[in-house]
Amino acid sequence: MSHGPLRLYVDSMFTSPYAMSVFVTLREKGLAFDTVCLDLDAAHHQTAEFARLSMTQRVPTLVEGDFALSESSAICEYLDQAYPETAVYPADPRQRARARQVQAWLRSDLLPIRQERSTLVVFCGQKAPPLSPVAQVAAQKLIEAAQTLLAGNPVNLFGAWSIADVDLAVMLNRLILGGDRVPDELVAYARHQWQRPSVQAWVNLQRPAL
């Protein structure tokens, strides 16, 4: 398979956790890529030019030569197969499936947390009011699932680090950095994941003022 230059479309605020997931994957693999920022508030993702690249008209979208792909999980899985030298998913098929399960769950469930603890809380220090009762239920569900996944307090979900660790750490940090009560062992896990150089590269991007 021949590979062309890589271009990653992200939001101009650098707050999309899904764009972050692809950004971290590219950094972990040591791949050179250009970052293109789209102002979502100005609907730059709805232009005809971007629609020709992205079927979903969403970020992240990865362009590799004449190939374009949207949806973060699909992009990360593609990159892991196309550039296998450095893996971002577990090698064991069952562990890999569980990593994908974690990613799919975090993207499809826990909506009250995402609504009441946006990633502006995580990346821009935005303050948020206390969680509603519905969001408290979702938070407890997240905490209990994370405690089960991280029983015995491992530093990573599935032995070696995987991209699923980034996704889980982001979701936990919605609560932690929002000032919500999270068990100490999960705080330690999220803090450990946050210090990974590829993650710090995203966290430390220069963001426009709110």
Secondary structure, 3 states (H helix, E strand, C coil): CCCCCEEEEEECCCCCHHHHHHHHHHHHCCCCEEEEEECCCCCHHHCHHHHHHCCCCCCCEEEECCEEEECHHHHHHHHHHHCCCCCCCCCCHHHHHHHHHHHHHHHHCCHHHHHHCCHHHHHHCCCCCCCCHHHHHHHHHHHHHHHHHCCCCCCCCCCCCCHHHHHHHHHHHHHHCCCCCCCHHHHHHHHHHHCCHHHHHHHCCCCCCC
